[in-house]
């Protein structure tokens, strides 16, 4: 008989949940935001496209991550 798996009930914010939700929302929300914002900018080379995507995507990621964390902290 295998040993029993212990359960864990964390107190406070579940950081695993925050990371997973941040990842999914960044893709679902971030990709359209970056695409929409890129229509008004001249991006002639692949390097400029990459730089734009990283700059805008990082701001979107930080905003979604902080919002998700604050939501999780308030919910607990």
Secondary structure as UniProt FT lines:
FT   HELIX           15..25
FT   HELIX           26..30
FT   HELIX           31..38
FT   TURN            39..40
FT   HELIX           46..75
//
